[in-house]
Amino acid sequence: MQRQSASVGSLQRRSLQRGFTLIELLVATAILGIAVAALLGALSDSVRASVRVSEYDKATLLAKQKMEELLVDSRFPRFQSVQGKFSETSGWSARRTPWDYSRPAGLGATVIDRTELEVWWLSGSNRRTIKLEGYRRGILQPEDFAGGTLRQ
């Protein structure tokens, strides 16, 4: 008799231990929901960062190309700002000046010209920019002088 009641007690304990309670399932589901929400948030941030990097890469390539064009363009004037657009949402502005003013230079003198280029683009409602500088050798022309001295 005692043996039979012991087996009934262990049978009841085993049936109580089998499976999960409703509370345990709700807690597990809540934890899983929080983890999935965090993963989706991280994925969204990753996609936004990827778009920003893609825009920056495109702007960098356009800036390098425009700088190369400006450095070989012999008609690009000194002391004047020049600007243009790549598209409705991106553009550029550039300026060329003699880089070294330390020694007096006259008409026909060889100087090192600095070309400053700023490329801009719209990212959403924000305006982003990249600035580049390039250098090349040049010869001072009559239009580079105002009143007998080199313009600034």
DACOR-V630396 format. One line per field, one symbol per residue. ss: DSSP state (~ for helix, > for strand, _ for the rest). psi: psi as a letter, one per 40 degrees, with the letter a starting at -180 (. if undefined). burial: b if it has 16 or more other ideal C-beta (glycine too) atoms within 10 Angstrom, else e. A space follows every 50 residues. Layout:
ss=???
psi=???
burial=???
//
This chain:
ss=_~~~~~~~~~~~~~~~~____~~~~~~~~~~~~~~~~~~~~~~~~~~~~~ ~~~~~~~~~~~~~~~~~~~~~~_____>__>>>>>>>__>>>>>>>>>__ _________>>>>>>>>>>>>>>__>>>>>>>>>>>>>>__~~~>>__>> __
psi=ddddddddddddddddehaiiddddddddddddddddddddddddddddd dddddddddddddddddddddeheehiieihiiiidadeiaiiihhihdh edihhaheihihhhhhhhhiihgbeihiihhiiiiiiihhideehhfeih i.
burial=eeeeeeeeeeeeeeeeeeeeeeeeeeeeeeeeeeeeeeeeeeeeeeeeee eeeebeeebeebbeebbeebeeeeebebeeeeeeebeeebbbebbbbbee eeeebeeeeebebebbbbbbbeeeeeeeebebebebebebeeebeeeeeb ee
//
